[in-house]
Amino acid sequence: MTTLARLASTLSVAALVVLPQAAAAQGLDEIIAGAQAEGMLTTIALPHDWCGYGGVIAGFKEKYPFLTVNELNPDASSAEELEAIRANKDNTGPQAPDVIDVGFAFGPAAKDEGLLQPHKVATWDGIPDEVKDPDGYWYGDYYGVMSFVVNTDLVENVPQDWSDLLKPEYANSVALAGDPRGSNQAILGVLAAGMATGAEPGAEAAQAGLEFFKALNEAGNFVPVIGKAGTLAQGATPIVIAWDYNGLSWRDALAGNPPLEVVVPASGVLAGVYVQAISAYAPQPNAAKLWMEYLYSDEGQLGWLKGYCHPIRFNQMVAQGIVPQELLDALPPAEAYEKAVFPTLDQLGANREVVTTGWDAVVGANVQ
């Protein structure tokens, strides 16, 4: 199955045709003028090695040099992003985020809580209906699959599936790339482990995933440290469960010192969509809208591909013939993604509830 066909089937995109663009609530010239008057955009939780964000931010700054990009807490979790909106709703200073990038399940929750304001970008029709709020409060932007990122200097036999991680040879080796009580990446790592047991995505797989990590912890294989490029390089976390695009970015950044291998597991292949949204209390709402227009433009979407992510407008852009072949060639082999499962919002919500409330009681490992 080709990458294009796989995306069409998994995201249930009805047709790979160029659809008429939806009109934005404001014209781009009006948004630019408003953003220029504001002079700043405040982001949060955007590490530069995540999904090519370093290049995306640089491209935005070059295109709109009149804006200062104020970057808050690059390592914040999705839960912490929402808390930053709550904590600063009466604050128009630089600690109040204008925009957020959160896990799929966090978008509807934030809308329901009144934390978001709507905006439909000019390329709205290129975003599949399944991954956007119909009123424009949140919208999918990119996705990847859960993988194992392995320091092959320290791990001789690279694990190929979730059950391998329980083997004695991986003592003090396996970490999550976040705290599963608040990090979307880690919460979905637990779900993927549960899915590998054959459990249905949602509460069932969440509980099975908690039991898997309980067994991993009791075996002495789980390391309660948030895994990232630095901990991989230091040897503190020789195996990190993370999104494929993070692992590939870390591999490039470390440039063989140490060598990393990124493995999409044989089972429990979970695809995770992240969504963008604008804070209901954004001090710079026009700058926020301009940021979204950039992210969903062809230039912004190709920025995700450069960071090994699948952009949400991938199907539309391939149909238009505007995706460079070298970017397609840089992605992992298509067959690695053929088993990818895209859980529904209800399944993600049920998983999030079980994992975040049950981790301490079932697993009992304080990840930090």
Number of C-alpha atoms within 10 A of each C-alpha: 10 12 17 15 13 17 19 17 10 15 15 12 17 10 12 17 13 14 12 11 12 13 13 15 12 15 10 16 10 12 19 18 13 17 23 16 14 17 16 20 25 22 23 24 21 21 16 17 19 22 29 22 18 15 17 22 20 14 17 18 15 11 11 18 13 15 18 14 17 14 17 19 14 13 15 18 25 24 16 17 22 23 13 19 24 18 12 17 17 12 15 14 12 16 19 24 31 29 28 25 24 26 23 27 23 23 27 19 14 21 18 11 10 14 21 26 18 19 21 23 27 21 18 23 17 23 21 20 16 14 19 21 16 12 11 16 24 29 32 26 26 21 23 22 26 28 28 28 32 28 28 17 14 18 16 11 11 19 21 16 18 21 16 14 22 21 12 12 13 22 16 19 23 26 28 26 24 26 23 27 21 17 23 25 24 24 28 27 27 27 34 29 30 27 25 23 16 13 19 16 25 23 22 18 27 32 22 23 29 24 18 23 23 19 16 23 20 14 15 16 21 24 24 20 20 19 25 22 22 12 17 26 21 11 16 18 29 25 32 27 31 25 28 25 28 26 28 23 20 23 23 14 12 15 11 15 12 17 17 27 16 25 21 22 24 16 18 27 24 27 21 24 22 23 23 21 26 25 28 21 22 26 24 24 21 25 29 26 27 22 24 22 21 21 23 23 17 17 13 22 23 25 24 24 22 22 25 26 25 26 27 25 22 25 25 22 19 17 14 12 10 12 18 11 10 9 14 17 10 12 18 16 12 14 12 14 22 16 16 21 18 18 20 15 17 13 19 23 18 18 25 26 15 21 25 17 12 17 23 15 10 16 18 14 19 13 17 12
